[in-house]
Amino acid sequence: MNPLEIGSQSQFAALRSFLREAGYTEARISEKLGLPAEGLDIVTLADNKVPCPAKPGPLDLLSRLFLLGEFVSIADAENQFHGPAWAAMNALGLIEEDSTNRTRCFASVALYPMDDFFIVSDRWSNPDRSPKQSFSDIVYPALTRSTREFLHFLPHAPCEVFLELCAGSGIAALIASRQARKAIAADITERSTHFANFNAALNGIENVTAVQGDLYQPVQGQVFDRIAAHPPYMPVLQPAEIYYDGGEDGEQLTRRILEGLYQYLAPGGRLYCRTLGTDREGSTFDQRLRQWLGAAEAEFDIALFISKNLEPSRFAMDSAVRRSTGQAEVNQWKALFGKLGVKEIVTGTVVVQRRTTQRPVFTIRRSLSSEADSAAIESVLRWETACVTPGLREAIFAAKPITSPRVQLLVRHALRDGDFVPQDFSLSCDYPFLMDCKVQPWMAQLLAFCDGSRSIHDLYAECKASGWIVPETPPREFLGLIGSFVSGGFLRVEEITTPAAAG
């Protein structure tokens, strides 16, 4: 049963206006409830023990009602909430009267601020603060670390038509509405579709539409220049809630999303998918991502940005502890991972880009620093695209690289004939990617020369003149070396416009 009513524009406008006047923002709520300033999260909200003031104001009541999910006095609500706003809350189905005590009410759903929007999803607790029993088509809250990371790495550049798959509350489509001419939020459940349409109306957004169907089914025949997906990706031993169930290896939905890209992603377009995958005996996750593209794989670049690595045994233990199932579940996971040949579990963001011209495609894999943002991802994608785009070699050779201030040179010494002598050299960098690579001594000196005053062509000439590379070294080979340093984050260059970036 759906508690929400898609009301009139005036009802939504009255509610929006009141929420803003009351200061219903993440910063103000966090201050009021004594929560960390980095953003609201259902874990910290569920643990909040700050008592309600004796004389609560509008912000106190809103937080108690829609975030902490507590009972609120109807008299207090009528006194503190503006008449039109209180009427709208009731008419839209946001408020329910307590059948055991008709002097108080509670919220039928959670309503919270996020990224300058107001979002409605299902609640995570009952009014007595006990955990709420889940159900198969629950609209999971967006106030989670996973969703924030998903949104954090989405680009902010304009696009024509945006598609969010596995949309849930539709938060990505709402955010994309600022840059896209049209945004579509698609989800398999009727409940999520209704909530996403409600959220678009709640925020007064007219270029977002929510549609129901299995992945691409409701948008057949359409193409998109940007697709975002946060599919269910948790491995499960038995069927679970729709928002959670990613199949036995967690990859089921991600695989189907990539298999359909050829039909739905426009040339120059990109997919951004927050997901989980496994490295296995004989195939890494990024290798299987390419395989899932099938016969069309030569049309697509693949970039895997890893935010977390987890050993299968640790995953099994964490799952058993969380579900209180003990060693029996641990053994089941060990058997499954053994059958699949799983060596490591990774979570992160997959970016798939469709080429616009006849050129080689690339596959890269990077481990993200905790400080990395969408700009870091966009920068490396532009660079890798430039390196394989015909006609851009001269522009690349003219670029003037600058060594990252986060680069460190590590030298390991060994005892030889009574003295310590350098044994090997390695470069390390912790932003935007976590990178280590062994180098020859002259390569480390080369990075020291990269101060933005020399072009790659100048550096090529200096390396030959210094005898660091033989004069016959092809320019392509030297460019490959510099390119690997740029792609790894050791060097940065000014933006080089590529067809994908221009589009």
Secondary structure as the mmCIF struct_conf table of DSSP 4:
data_model
#
loop_
_struct_conf.conf_type_id
_struct_conf.id
_struct_conf.beg_label_comp_id
_struct_conf.beg_label_asym_id
_struct_conf.beg_label_seq_id
_struct_conf.end_label_comp_id
_struct_conf.end_label_asym_id
_struct_conf.end_label_seq_id
HELX_RH_AL_P HELX_RH_AL_P1 GLN A 9 GLU A 21
TURN_TY1_P TURN_TY1_P1 ALA A 22 GLY A 23
BEND BEND1 THR A 25 THR A 25
HELX_RH_AL_P HELX_RH_AL_P2 GLU A 26 LEU A 33
TURN_TY1_P TURN_TY1_P2 GLY A 34 GLY A 34
TURN_TY1_P TURN_TY1_P3 ALA A 37 GLU A 38
HELX_RH_AL_P HELX_RH_AL_P3 ILE A 42 ALA A 46
TURN_TY1_P TURN_TY1_P4 ASP A 47 ASP A 47
HELX_LH_PP_P HELX_LH_PP_P1 VAL A 50 PRO A 53
BEND BEND2 ALA A 54 LYS A 55
HELX_RH_AL_P HELX_RH_AL_P4 PRO A 58 LEU A 62
HELX_RH_PI_P HELX_RH_PI_P1 SER A 63 LEU A 67
BEND BEND3 LEU A 68 LEU A 68
STRN STRN1 VAL A 72 SER A 73
HELX_RH_AL_P HELX_RH_AL_P5 ILE A 74 GLN A 80
BEND BEND4 PHE A 81 PHE A 81
HELX_RH_AL_P HELX_RH_AL_P6 GLY A 83 ALA A 91
TURN_TY1_P TURN_TY1_P5 LEU A 92 GLY A 93
STRN STRN2 ILE A 95 GLU A 97
TURN_TY1_P TURN_TY1_P6 SER A 99 THR A 100
TURN_TY1_P TURN_TY1_P7 ARG A 102 THR A 103
STRN STRN3 ARG A 104 ALA A 107
BEND BEND5 SER A 108 VAL A 109
STRN STRN4 ALA A 110 MET A 114
TURN_TY1_P TURN_TY1_P8 ASP A 115 ASP A 116
STRN STRN5 PHE A 117 SER A 121
BEND BEND6 TRP A 124 TRP A 124
STRN STRN6 SER A 125 SER A 125
TURN_TY1_P TURN_TY1_P9 PRO A 127 ASP A 128
BEND BEND7 ARG A 129 ARG A 129
HELX_LH_PP_P HELX_LH_PP_P2 SER A 130 SER A 130
STRN STRN7 PRO A 131 PRO A 131
HELX_LH_PP_P HELX_LH_PP_P3 LYS A 132 SER A 134
TURN_TY1_P TURN_TY1_P10 SER A 136 ASP A 137
BEND BEND8 ALA A 142 ALA A 142
BEND BEND9 THR A 144 THR A 144
HELX_RH_AL_P HELX_RH_AL_P7 ARG A 145 HIS A 152
TURN_TY1_P TURN_TY1_P11 PHE A 153 PHE A 153
BEND BEND10 LEU A 154 LEU A 154
BEND BEND11 ALA A 157 ALA A 157
STRN STRN8 CYS A 159 LEU A 165
BEND BEND12 CYS A 166 CYS A 166
TURN_TY1_P TURN_TY1_P12 GLY A 168 SER A 169
HELX_RH_AL_P HELX_RH_AL_P8 ILE A 171 ALA A 176
TURN_TY1_P TURN_TY1_P13 SER A 177 GLN A 179
STRN STRN9 ALA A 180 ASP A 187
BEND BEND13 ILE A 188 THR A 189
HELX_RH_AL_P HELX_RH_AL_P9 GLU A 190 LEU A 202
TURN_TY1_P TURN_TY1_P14 ASN A 203 GLY A 204
BEND BEND14 GLU A 206 ASN A 207
STRN STRN10 VAL A 208 GLN A 212
BEND BEND15 GLY A 213 ASP A 214
TURN_TY1_P TURN_TY1_P15 LEU A 215 TYR A 216
HELX_RH_3T_P HELX_RH_3T_P1 GLN A 217 VAL A 219
TURN_TY1_P TURN_TY1_P16 GLN A 220 GLY A 221
STRN STRN11 PHE A 224 ALA A 229
STRN STRN12 MET A 234 MET A 234
BEND BEND16 LEU A 237 GLN A 238
TURN_TY1_P TURN_TY1_P17 ILE A 242 TYR A 244
STRN STRN13 ASP A 245 ASP A 245
TURN_TY1_P TURN_TY1_P18 GLU A 248 ASP A 249
BEND BEND17 GLY A 250 GLY A 250
HELX_RH_AL_P HELX_RH_AL_P10 GLN A 252 GLU A 259
TURN_TY1_P TURN_TY1_P19 GLY A 260 GLY A 260
HELX_RH_AL_P HELX_RH_AL_P11 LEU A 261 TYR A 264
STRN STRN14 LEU A 265 ARG A 280
TURN_TY1_P TURN_TY1_P20 GLU A 281 GLY A 282
STRN STRN15 SER A 283 SER A 283
HELX_RH_AL_P HELX_RH_AL_P12 PHE A 285 TRP A 292
TURN_TY1_P TURN_TY1_P21 LEU A 293 LEU A 293
HELX_RH_3T_P HELX_RH_3T_P2 GLY A 294 GLU A 299
STRN STRN16 PHE A 300 LEU A 310
HELX_RH_AL_P HELX_RH_AL_P13 PRO A 312 ARG A 323
TURN_TY1_P TURN_TY1_P22 SER A 324 SER A 324
TURN_TY1_P TURN_TY1_P23 GLY A 326 GLY A 326
HELX_RH_AL_P HELX_RH_AL_P14 GLN A 327 LEU A 340
TURN_TY1_P TURN_TY1_P24 GLY A 341 GLY A 341
STRN STRN17 VAL A 342 ARG A 354
BEND BEND18 THR A 356 GLN A 358
STRN STRN18 THR A 363 SER A 367
STRN STRN19 LEU A 368 LEU A 368
HELX_LH_PP_P HELX_LH_PP_P4 SER A 369 SER A 369
TURN_TY1_P TURN_TY1_P25 SER A 370 GLU A 371
HELX_RH_AL_P HELX_RH_AL_P15 SER A 374 VAL A 388
BEND BEND19 THR A 389 THR A 389
TURN_TY1_P TURN_TY1_P26 PRO A 390 GLY A 391
HELX_RH_AL_P HELX_RH_AL_P16 ARG A 393 ALA A 398
STRN STRN20 ILE A 402 THR A 403
TURN_TY1_P TURN_TY1_P27 PRO A 405 ARG A 406
STRN STRN21 GLN A 408 ARG A 416
TURN_TY1_P TURN_TY1_P28 ASP A 417 GLY A 418
STRN STRN22 ASP A 419 CYS A 429
BEND BEND20 TYR A 431 PRO A 432
STRN STRN23 PHE A 433 PHE A 433
STRN STRN24 MET A 435 VAL A 439
HELX_RH_AL_P HELX_RH_AL_P17 PRO A 441 PHE A 449
STRN STRN25 ASP A 451 ASP A 451
BEND BEND21 GLY A 452 ARG A 454
HELX_RH_AL_P HELX_RH_AL_P18 ILE A 456 ALA A 465
TURN_TY1_P TURN_TY1_P29 SER A 466 GLY A 467
BEND BEND22 TRP A 468 ILE A 469
TURN_TY1_P TURN_TY1_P30 PRO A 471 GLU A 472
HELX_RH_AL_P HELX_RH_AL_P19 PRO A 475 GLY A 488
TURN_TY1_P TURN_TY1_P31 GLY A 489 GLY A 489
BEND BEND23 PHE A 490 PHE A 490
STRN STRN26 LEU A 491 ARG A 492
HELX_RH_AL_P HELX_RH_AL_P20 PRO A 499 ALA A 502
#
